[in-house]
């Protein structure tokens, strides 16, 4: 499915890989516009800091941003790397209970 927006096109495709519906490996979102082309791909379930989470990655010509999150949104971690693979920022968010 492709959605046209004022800043460019956004294409969404459902993955067919392993994982629950909320973290289906291979699901991708690709956007194109004045700032270039970027894509967001769900890699699937993984363990991050001892938590079972979904891993997704945004890739652009500037580098990557990997996000780890759980199904209820109470935990998110983001790791940003430049195009050489060097970590430039890393942060976690845990919602209060």
Residue frames as qw, qx, qy, qz and C-alpha x, y, z in Angstrom:
[[0.000, 0.890, 0.456, 0.000, 0.00, 0.00, 0.00],
 [0.422, 0.125, 0.005, 0.898, 1.35, 3.45, -0.91],
 [0.104, -0.863, -0.440, 0.226, 0.12, 6.66, 0.72],
 [0.402, 0.511, 0.089, 0.755, 0.87, 10.03, -0.90],
 [0.369, -0.751, -0.346, 0.425, 1.62, 12.80, 1.61],
 [0.185, 0.983, -0.008, -0.019, 2.60, 16.47, 1.14],
 [0.247, -0.788, 0.544, 0.147, 6.23, 15.53, 1.94],
 [0.185, 0.412, -0.850, -0.272, 6.43, 12.45, -0.31],
 [0.803, -0.052, -0.449, -0.388, 5.22, 8.89, -0.70],
 [0.384, -0.403, 0.748, -0.362, 5.02, 6.32, 2.12],
 [0.721, 0.121, -0.597, -0.332, 4.88, 2.63, 1.19],
 [0.546, -0.369, 0.628, -0.415, 3.85, -0.01, 3.75],
 [0.700, 0.176, -0.636, -0.273, 4.27, -3.74, 3.19],
 [0.810, -0.429, 0.243, -0.319, 3.30, -6.54, 5.59],
 [0.048, 0.540, -0.840, -0.011, 6.09, -8.97, 6.40],
 [0.895, -0.021, -0.309, -0.322, 5.73, -12.72, 6.19],
 [0.397, 0.379, -0.747, 0.375, 8.50, -13.65, 8.62],
 [0.520, -0.335, -0.740, 0.264, 8.33, -15.06, 12.13],
 [0.075, 0.012, -0.388, 0.919, 6.87, -13.18, 15.07],
 [0.134, 0.582, 0.713, -0.368, 3.53, -12.11, 16.52],
 [0.309, 0.769, 0.474, 0.297, 1.26, -9.80, 14.48],
 [0.152, -0.984, -0.029, 0.095, 2.56, -6.70, 16.29],
 [0.260, -0.738, 0.552, 0.288, 6.18, -7.66, 15.43],
 [0.894, 0.336, 0.294, 0.027, 6.07, -9.51, 12.10],
 [0.482, -0.437, 0.460, 0.604, 9.60, -9.77, 10.66],
 [0.361, 0.201, 0.636, 0.652, 9.94, -8.15, 7.27],
 [0.080, 0.877, 0.473, -0.031, 7.17, -5.58, 7.73],
 [0.466, -0.079, 0.102, 0.875, 8.49, -2.35, 6.25],
 [0.146, 0.921, 0.302, -0.200, 7.67, 1.31, 5.79],
 [0.557, 0.035, 0.270, 0.784, 9.58, 3.19, 3.08],
 [0.111, 0.901, 0.279, -0.315, 9.31, 6.94, 2.62],
 [0.540, 0.170, 0.300, 0.768, 10.60, 9.15, -0.16],
 [0.018, 0.949, 0.310, -0.050, 10.55, 12.90, -0.35],
 [0.252, 0.920, -0.179, 0.242, 12.68, 16.04, -0.43],
 [0.385, -0.744, 0.530, -0.134, 14.93, 14.74, 2.36],
 [0.164, 0.410, -0.887, -0.137, 15.73, 11.51, 0.53],
 [0.801, -0.114, -0.482, -0.337, 14.63, 7.93, 0.91],
 [0.175, -0.399, 0.773, -0.461, 14.50, 6.06, 4.20],
 [0.711, -0.146, -0.596, -0.344, 13.11, 2.71, 5.29],
 [0.456, -0.394, 0.581, -0.548, 11.89, 1.27, 8.56],
 [0.694, 0.091, -0.676, -0.233, 11.98, -2.53, 8.80],
 [0.750, -0.472, 0.306, -0.349, 10.86, -4.83, 11.61],
 [0.262, 0.498, -0.827, 0.018, 13.61, -7.38, 12.25],
 [0.738, -0.228, -0.614, -0.161, 11.54, -9.55, 14.64],
 [0.701, -0.698, -0.019, -0.141, 11.65, -10.61, 18.28],
 [0.589, 0.400, -0.500, 0.493, 14.92, -10.42, 20.21],
 [0.627, -0.643, -0.334, 0.287, 16.26, -10.04, 23.76],
 [0.289, 0.637, -0.132, 0.702, 17.55, -6.58, 24.71],
 [0.099, -0.450, 0.511, -0.726, 18.80, -5.81, 28.23],
 [0.072, 0.025, 0.934, -0.348, 17.14, -9.01, 29.45],
 [0.509, 0.387, 0.382, -0.667, 13.71, -8.11, 28.01],
 [0.423, 0.292, 0.789, 0.336, 11.87, -9.94, 25.21],
 [0.184, 0.688, 0.095, -0.696, 11.20, -7.15, 22.69],
 [0.684, 0.632, 0.334, 0.142, 10.58, -6.38, 19.04],
 [0.417, -0.444, 0.293, 0.737, 13.54, -4.98, 17.07],
 [0.514, 0.783, 0.339, 0.094, 13.07, -2.51, 14.24],
 [0.510, -0.333, 0.218, 0.763, 15.52, -0.42, 12.28],
 [0.355, 0.907, 0.150, -0.171, 15.32, 2.86, 10.37],
 [0.662, -0.123, 0.353, 0.650, 18.01, 3.24, 7.72],
 [0.330, 0.931, 0.116, -0.108, 18.89, 6.42, 5.84],
 [0.673, 0.571, -0.170, 0.439, 21.92, 7.90, 4.14],
 [0.138, -0.787, 0.354, -0.486, 22.90, 9.45, 7.51],
 [0.006, -0.311, 0.882, -0.355, 23.00, 6.18, 9.48],
 [0.484, -0.299, -0.793, -0.219, 20.63, 3.91, 11.40],
 [0.391, -0.338, 0.410, -0.751, 18.22, 4.11, 14.31],
 [0.439, -0.114, -0.890, -0.051, 17.36, 0.81, 15.99],
 [0.497, -0.365, 0.229, -0.753, 14.33, 0.65, 18.26],
 [0.297, -0.091, -0.939, 0.145, 13.46, -2.09, 20.73],
 [0.440, -0.201, 0.158, -0.861, 9.91, -2.11, 22.15],
 [0.147, 0.120, 0.958, -0.216, 7.42, -4.38, 23.86],
 [0.032, -0.439, -0.787, -0.431, 3.81, -5.05, 22.84],
 [0.214, -0.796, -0.555, 0.109, 2.14, -2.82, 25.44],
 [0.253, 0.799, 0.034, 0.545, 4.40, 0.21, 24.89],
 [0.586, -0.810, -0.015, 0.017, 5.79, 0.27, 28.43],
 [0.606, -0.513, 0.379, 0.476, 9.40, -0.16, 27.26],
 [0.651, 0.745, 0.052, 0.135, 11.23, 1.44, 24.33],
 [0.547, -0.566, 0.302, 0.538, 14.96, 1.74, 23.71],
 [0.584, 0.811, 0.038, 0.013, 16.56, 3.62, 20.82],
 [0.638, -0.409, 0.351, 0.551, 20.13, 3.30, 19.54],
 [0.482, 0.869, 0.021, -0.113, 21.24, 5.82, 16.92],
 [0.707, -0.263, 0.386, 0.532, 24.40, 5.21, 14.86],
 [0.222, 0.741, -0.271, -0.572, 26.12, 7.30, 12.22],
 [0.821, 0.480, -0.192, -0.243, 26.92, 5.88, 8.78],
 [0.329, 0.541, -0.756, 0.165, 30.21, 4.40, 10.08],
 [0.728, -0.255, -0.636, -0.028, 28.34, 2.39, 12.75],
 [0.264, 0.103, -0.546, 0.789, 29.46, 4.55, 15.70],
 [0.254, -0.687, -0.673, 0.096, 26.80, 5.00, 18.41],
 [0.133, 0.393, -0.027, 0.909, 25.88, 8.68, 18.67],
 [0.435, -0.286, 0.283, -0.805, 22.93, 8.40, 21.04],
 [0.440, -0.168, -0.881, -0.038, 21.28, 5.70, 23.11],
 [0.301, -0.200, 0.417, -0.834, 18.31, 6.04, 25.44],
 [0.220, -0.271, -0.937, -0.024, 15.63, 3.92, 27.11],
 [0.413, -0.254, 0.068, -0.872, 12.10, 4.72, 28.18],
 [0.252, -0.240, -0.930, 0.120, 10.15, 2.67, 30.71],
 [0.371, -0.548, -0.263, -0.702, 6.61, 3.79, 31.49],
 [0.195, -0.270, 0.671, -0.663, 5.75, 4.14, 35.18],
 [0.295, -0.248, -0.915, -0.121, 3.52, 1.41, 36.58]]
